[in-house]
């Protein structure tokens, strides 16, 4: 296997850890990986794996001109409009 010097995980196991960590907490990811593979990978190792990645930032094609928050969920829109907070019923015009 082509395992770099600075790691004790195989490249495939590292990718599995990153994919699981993307969907759940580091603690849950550690439990899931142990359940799926039988290999114990601590939550701090999951966190280190994620933080040492260099992810490419997405390219923004349009400017966000409207944002609304409803009970903790958010929605962004590129239309000219109004930001309405469902929590305090205040209106904010953006741009």
C-alpha positions as CSV (number, residue, x, y, z in Angstrom):
1,X,0.0,0.0,0.0
2,X,1.1,3.5,-0.6
3,X,0.7,5.0,2.8
4,X,2.5,8.3,3.4
5,X,4.9,8.5,6.3
6,X,2.8,10.9,8.3
7,X,-0.3,8.7,8.5
8,X,-1.2,5.4,9.9
9,X,-4.4,5.1,7.8
10,X,-4.7,3.6,4.3
11,X,-5.7,6.1,1.6
12,X,-9.0,4.3,1.2
13,X,-9.8,4.4,4.9
14,X,-8.9,8.1,5.0
15,X,-11.4,8.8,2.2
16,X,-14.0,6.8,4.0
17,X,-13.4,8.8,7.2
18,X,-13.7,12.1,5.2
19,X,-16.9,11.0,3.6
20,X,-18.5,9.9,6.9
21,X,-17.3,13.1,8.7
22,X,-18.9,15.2,6.0
23,X,-22.4,13.9,7.0
24,X,-22.3,13.5,10.8
25,X,-20.4,14.7,13.8
26,X,-16.8,13.5,14.4
27,X,-17.9,11.4,17.3
28,X,-20.6,9.7,15.2
29,X,-18.2,9.3,12.3
30,X,-15.8,7.5,14.7
31,X,-18.6,5.1,15.8
32,X,-19.7,4.5,12.2
33,X,-16.2,3.7,10.9
34,X,-15.7,1.3,13.7
35,X,-19.0,-0.4,13.0
36,X,-18.5,-0.6,9.2
37,X,-14.8,-1.6,9.2
38,X,-13.9,-2.8,12.7
39,X,-11.1,-0.3,12.8
40,X,-11.1,2.3,15.6
41,X,-10.4,5.8,14.3
42,X,-10.9,8.5,17.1
43,X,-13.0,11.6,16.7
44,X,-9.9,13.8,17.0
45,X,-8.3,11.9,14.0
46,X,-11.5,12.5,12.0
47,X,-11.2,16.2,12.9
48,X,-7.5,16.3,11.9
49,X,-8.2,14.6,8.6
50,X,-10.8,17.2,7.7
51,X,-8.8,20.2,8.8
52,X,-5.7,19.3,6.9
53,X,-7.6,19.1,3.6
54,X,-7.3,21.8,1.0
55,X,-10.8,22.1,-0.4
56,X,-11.3,24.2,-3.6
57,X,-13.7,27.0,-2.8
58,X,-16.8,27.1,-5.2
59,X,-16.9,29.9,-7.8
60,X,-19.8,32.3,-7.2
61,X,-21.5,33.1,-10.5
62,X,-24.3,35.4,-9.1
63,X,-24.5,37.8,-6.2
64,X,-26.9,36.9,-3.5
65,X,-29.5,39.6,-3.2
66,X,-32.1,37.9,-1.0
67,X,-31.8,35.7,2.1
68,X,-34.6,34.4,4.2
69,X,-34.5,32.5,7.5
70,X,-37.5,30.5,8.6
71,X,-37.3,28.6,11.9
72,X,-33.5,28.0,11.7
73,X,-33.5,26.9,8.0
74,X,-32.2,29.4,5.5
75,X,-32.7,30.0,1.8
76,X,-30.6,32.1,-0.5
77,X,-31.8,33.7,-3.7
78,X,-30.2,35.8,-6.4
79,X,-33.4,37.7,-7.1
80,X,-33.7,41.3,-6.0
81,X,-36.0,41.1,-3.0
82,X,-36.5,41.4,0.8
83,X,-34.9,39.5,3.7
84,X,-37.7,38.5,6.1
85,X,-36.8,37.1,9.5
86,X,-39.5,34.7,10.6
87,X,-38.2,35.0,14.2
88,X,-38.9,38.7,14.7
89,X,-40.9,39.6,11.6
90,X,-38.6,42.4,10.6
91,X,-37.9,43.2,6.9
92,X,-34.5,44.0,5.4
93,X,-34.0,45.2,1.9
94,X,-30.6,44.0,0.5
95,X,-28.5,45.7,-2.1
